[in-house]
Amino acid sequence: MTHLHLAEFERAARDALPRHIWDFLAGGSGTETSLIANRTALERIFVIPRMLRDLTDNSTAADVLGHPADMPVAVAPIAYQQLFHPEGELAAARAARDAGVPYTICTLSSVPLEEIAAVGGRPWFQLYWLRDQKRSLELVRRAEDSGCEAIVFTVDVPWMARRLRDMRNGFALPPWVTAANLQSPAAAHRRIRGASAIADHTAREFAPANWDSVAAVCARTNLPVVLKGILAAEDARRAVETGVSGVVVSNHGGRQLDGAVPAIEVLSEIAAAVADGCQVLLDGGIRSGQDILKALALGASAVLVGRPMMWGLATAGQDGAREVLELLAVELRDAMGLAGCESVHDAGRLSTRRPRYD
């Protein structure tokens, strides 16, 4: 492997990308309190390993939304991936296919969803709720017709938060990058001093979702529907009652409400609240196989990995993105074995501690 830890991919990507594009990828909202806390919270969790276990058939294989995956990981939805590499979503989707994990196509992808799904593997489609409900449900239909296996409905963006790095940079899309699944207005490409053209674009396109929106999506498709952006146990319980197949515990990578709790801090509470009613996935701050093990121990069925995939993409295209996933697989297998886990199911029975060092 070229890199031995994801932090090395991060440094290489930061060096490779123009500053304003790096800030778009790396930044959070407000003063980035939640962005930073996502990592801090994970680092404060320690696993209690078990010894003298049979590790003959040590395997990272997992069931994710009723389908087999080579490890309990899915690639998170990230917008406009041609910002990071000319092949954008196509390269990242091929990497996920080769690694045997799902790839989530974003509503704001820079390549049409049909072309990305045609790569093969296990495509999911991430949905933002649009002002025109018919257009939202048309995206669901297109995803279903293209062979996507799940609809990941992002519910934590009633509007885009103030992302100060983008505002300072006057961030706008370059001419060659568009929202390929939507009509991309000129406003998305117009630099505005002290403002983000992306925020202006999404303000024109998006509408706040509600429980009626969830019901409409569930009624429109036979695919599993997963709600992304759940942080309250009460919302998770209601999601199960609504008939969804999964929830993603997430604070949107620290990019929406600044000060929102890190997802890992409420993961076990939400897993207990839904019991066996649906699968629970974790999104936010995953940077190693050890982090994946912690999430499994606290009740996750799988995790989403976002920014690290873009680091690999920016560094070496499809090969770099694939290497990110290969590294996570190696680290997870190693961590599971050292913790006494032969399977992902075993990892879910580990105990954890949050030591205090006052």
C-alpha positions in Angstrom: 0.0 0.0 0.0 1.1 3.5 -0.8 -0.2 4.9 2.6 -0.4 3.1 5.9 -3.0 5.4 7.6 -5.9 7.5 6.3 -4.2 10.6 7.7 -1.5 10.2 5.0 -4.3 10.3 2.3 -5.7 13.4 4.0 -2.3 15.2 3.8 -1.8 14.2 0.2 -5.3 15.4 -0.8 -4.8 18.7 0.9 -1.6 19.2 -1.0 -3.2 18.2 -4.3 -6.4 20.3 -4.2 -6.8 24.1 -4.6 -7.5 25.7 -1.3 -11.1 26.6 -1.9 -12.0 23.1 -3.0 -10.2 21.6 0.0 -12.1 23.9 2.2 -15.4 22.8 0.6 -14.5 19.2 1.4 -12.9 19.5 4.8 -15.0 22.3 6.3 -17.9 22.3 8.6 -20.5 24.8 9.7 -20.1 27.7 12.1 -17.0 27.4 14.2 -16.8 23.7 13.3 -17.4 22.6 16.9 -19.4 19.5 15.8 -16.9 18.7 13.0 -14.0 18.6 15.6 -16.2 16.7 18.2 -16.9 13.9 15.8 -13.3 12.9 16.0 -12.8 13.7 19.6 -15.7 11.6 20.7 -14.5 8.6 18.8 -11.0 8.9 20.1 -12.3 8.9 23.7 -14.0 5.5 23.3 -12.0 2.4 24.2 -12.8 -1.3 23.4 -12.5 -4.0 26.0 -11.0 -6.9 24.0 -11.8 -10.6 24.7 -9.2 -13.3 24.8 -8.9 -17.0 24.0 -11.5 -16.9 21.3 -11.7 -19.1 18.2 -10.5 -16.9 15.3 -10.3 -19.7 12.7 -12.8 -18.1 10.4 -12.2 -14.4 11.1 -14.3 -12.5 8.6 -15.4 -8.9 8.1 -18.4 -9.9 5.9 -21.7 -8.2 6.8 -25.4 -7.9 6.0 -26.2 -4.3 5.1 -29.8 -3.6 4.3 -30.4 -7.3 3.5 -27.5 -7.7 1.0 -24.0 -9.1 1.6 -21.1 -6.7 1.8 -17.4 -7.6 2.2 -17.3 -5.4 5.3 -19.8 -3.3 7.3 -19.1 -0.1 5.3 -20.9 2.0 2.7 -19.6 5.0 0.9 -21.4 8.1 2.1 -23.0 10.5 -0.3 -20.8 13.5 -1.2 -21.8 16.2 -3.8 -19.9 17.3 -6.9 -17.1 14.7 -6.9 -15.7 15.9 -10.1 -14.3 18.8 -8.0 -11.8 16.2 -6.7 -11.0 14.2 -9.8 -12.1 14.4 -13.5 -13.8 11.0 -13.3 -15.5 11.9 -10.1 -18.4 9.7 -9.0 -17.6 7.1 -11.7 -14.1 6.4 -10.2 -15.4 6.3 -6.7 -18.2 4.0 -7.6 -15.8 1.6 -9.3 -13.6 1.6 -6.2 -16.6 0.7 -4.0 -17.7 -2.0 -6.5 -14.2 -3.6 -6.4 -14.2 -3.4 -2.6 -17.5 -5.1 -2.3 -19.4 -2.3 -0.5 -22.3 -0.1 -1.4 -21.8 3.3 -3.0 -24.3 6.1 -2.3 -25.1 8.3 -5.3 -25.8 11.9 -4.2 -28.7 14.0 -5.5 -26.0 16.6 -6.2 -23.7 14.3 -8.1 -21.7 15.7 -11.0 -22.5 12.7 -13.2 -26.0 11.5 -13.9 -27.2 8.9 -11.5 -27.9 6.4 -14.3 -24.3 6.5 -15.5 -23.0 5.9 -11.9 -25.4 3.1 -11.3 -24.3 1.4 -14.5 -20.9 0.9 -13.0 -22.4 -2.0 -11.1 -21.8 -3.1 -7.6 -24.3 -2.1 -5.0 -25.5 1.4 -5.7 -27.7 3.3 -3.3 -29.3 6.7 -4.1 -29.3 9.6 -1.6 -32.3 11.9 -1.9 -32.7 15.6 -0.9 -36.3 16.8 -0.7 -37.0 19.3 -3.4 -39.5 22.2 -3.5 -41.3 20.3 -6.3 -42.4 17.0 -4.7 -43.0 15.5 -8.1 -39.3 16.0 -9.0 -38.3 14.4 -5.7 -40.3 11.3 -6.4 -39.1 11.3 -10.0 -35.6 11.0 -8.7 -36.7 8.0 -6.7 -38.2 6.4 -9.8 -35.0 7.0 -11.8 -32.9 5.5 -9.0 -35.2 2.4 -8.9 -35.1 2.0 -12.6 -31.3 2.3 -12.6 -30.9 -0.6 -10.3 -30.2 1.2 -7.0 -30.8 -1.0 -4.0 -31.8 1.6 -1.4 -33.0 5.2 -1.0 -31.0 7.1 1.6 -33.3 10.1 2.4 -31.3 13.0 4.0 -33.6 14.6 6.5 -31.2 17.1 8.3 -31.0 19.8 5.7 -34.1 22.0 5.9 -31.7 24.5 4.5 -27.9 24.6 4.2 -26.1 25.8 7.3 -23.6 28.7 7.2 -20.4 27.2 6.2 -17.9 29.9 6.9 -15.0 28.6 4.8 -17.2 28.5 1.7 -18.5 32.0 2.5 -15.1 33.5 3.0 -13.9 31.9 -0.3 -17.0 32.9 -2.2 -17.2 29.3 -3.2 -18.9 28.5 -6.6 -18.8 25.6 -8.9 -16.4 25.7 -11.8 -18.0 25.7 -15.3 -17.3 22.0 -15.9 -19.0 20.8 -12.7 -22.8 20.7 -12.5 -25.6 19.2 -10.5 -26.2 16.6 -13.2 -29.5 15.2 -11.8 -31.0 18.7 -11.5 -31.3 21.8 -13.5 -28.1 23.6 -12.4 -28.8 27.3 -12.5 -26.1 29.8 -13.3 -26.3 30.9 -9.7 -24.4 27.8 -8.7 -21.4 29.0 -10.8 -21.5 32.7 -9.8 -18.9 33.8 -7.3 -20.4 35.9 -4.6 -18.1 37.8 -2.2 -18.8 36.7 1.4 -21.3 34.1 0.4 -21.6 30.5 -1.0 -23.1 30.0 -4.5 -23.8 26.4 -3.4 -26.0 27.6 -0.5 -27.8 29.9 -2.9 -28.4 27.1 -5.3 -29.7 24.7 -2.7 -32.0 27.4 -1.2 -33.7 27.6 -4.6 -33.9 23.8 -5.0 -34.5 22.3 -1.5 -37.5 22.3 0.8 -37.6 21.1 4.5 -38.7 17.5 4.7 -41.3 16.2 7.2 -42.9 12.9 8.1 -45.3 13.3 5.2 -42.3 13.5 2.9 -41.0 10.2 4.4 -44.4 8.5 3.9 -44.5 9.7 0.3 -41.1 8.3 -0.5 -42.0 5.0 1.2 -45.2 4.8 -0.8 -43.4 5.5 -4.0 -40.8 2.8 -3.9 -40.4 -0.9 -3.0 -36.7 -0.2 -2.2 -35.5 0.0 1.4 -35.7 3.6 2.7 -33.1 4.8 5.1 -33.3 8.1 6.9 -30.0 9.9 7.2 -29.5 12.6 9.8 -31.2 11.0 12.9 -29.8 12.0 16.3 -32.8 11.7 18.7 -34.1 8.3 19.9 -37.6 9.6 19.5 -37.1 10.3 15.8 -35.6 6.9 15.4 -38.6 5.2 17.0 -41.0 7.2 14.8 -38.9 6.3 11.7 -39.5 2.6 12.5 -43.2 3.2 12.9 -43.2 4.9 9.5 -41.8 1.7 7.9 -38.2 2.6 7.1 -35.6 -0.1 6.8 -32.8 1.9 8.5 -31.6 5.1 10.1 -28.2 6.7 9.7 -27.1 8.3 12.9 -25.4 11.4 11.7 -24.8 15.2 12.2 -24.0 15.6 8.5 -20.2 15.4 9.1 -20.4 18.6 11.2 -21.8 20.6 8.2 -25.3 21.4 9.5 -26.2 22.4 13.1 -22.9 23.4 14.7 -23.1 22.1 18.2 -25.1 19.1 17.3 -24.1 16.0 19.3 -21.5 13.7 17.7 -23.3 10.7 16.2 -21.2 8.2 18.1 -22.4 9.7 21.4 -26.0 8.8 20.8 -25.5 5.6 18.7 -26.1 3.1 21.5 -29.2 5.0 22.7 -30.7 4.9 19.2 -29.8 1.3 18.6 -31.6 0.4 21.9 -34.6 2.5 20.9 -35.2 0.8 17.5 -34.3 -2.7 18.9 -34.7 -5.0 15.9 -37.1 -2.6 14.1 -34.5 -1.5 11.5 -30.8 -1.4 10.9 -28.7 1.4 12.4 -25.8 2.9 10.6 -23.3 5.4 11.8 -21.9 8.4 9.8 -19.3 10.9 11.0 -15.6 10.8 11.8 -14.7 7.2 10.8 -11.0 7.3 10.0 -9.8 3.7 10.7 -10.8 0.1 11.1 -10.6 0.6 14.9 -13.3 3.3 14.6 -15.5 0.9 12.7 -15.0 -1.7 15.5 -16.1 0.9 18.1 -19.2 1.7 16.1 -20.1 -2.0 15.8 -19.6 -2.4 19.5 -22.0 0.4 20.2 -24.8 -1.0 18.1 -24.2 0.0 14.5 -24.8 -2.5 11.7 -22.4 -0.6 9.4 -20.8 2.8 9.0 -20.6 5.4 6.2 -17.3 6.7 5.0 -17.2 10.0 3.2 -14.3 12.4 3.3 -11.6 9.7 3.3 -12.9 8.4 0.0 -12.6 11.8 -1.5 -9.0 12.0 -0.2 -8.2 8.8 -2.1 -10.0 10.1 -5.1 -8.1 13.4 -5.1 -4.8 11.6 -4.6 -5.0 8.9 -7.2 -8.5 8.6 -8.7 -10.1 5.2 -8.7 -6.9 3.5 -7.4 -6.7 5.9 -4.5 -10.3 5.5 -3.5 -10.0 1.7 -3.7 -6.8 1.8 -1.5 -8.7 3.8 1.1 -11.3 1.0 1.3 -8.7 -1.7 1.2 -6.8 -0.1 4.1 -10.0 0.1 6.2 -10.7 -3.6 5.5 -7.2 -4.6 6.6 -7.5 -2.5 9.7 -10.9 -3.8 10.6 -9.9 -7.4 10.2 -6.8 -6.8 12.4 -8.8 -4.9 15.0 -11.6 -7.6 15.2 -9.1 -10.4 15.6 -7.1 -8.5 18.3 -10.4 -7.8 20.1 -11.4 -11.5 20.0 -14.0 -11.2 17.3 -14.4 -13.9 14.6 -17.4 -12.0 13.0 -19.1 -8.7 12.8 -21.8 -10.2 15.0 -19.1 -10.8 17.7 -18.0 -7.2 17.4 -21.5 -6.1 18.3 -21.2 -7.8 21.7 -18.0 -6.1 22.8 -18.0 -3.7 25.7 -16.6 -0.2 25.6 -15.4 2.4 28.1 -14.9 6.2 28.1 -12.1 6.7 30.6 -11.8 10.1 32.3 -8.4 11.6 32.6 -8.9 14.6 34.9 
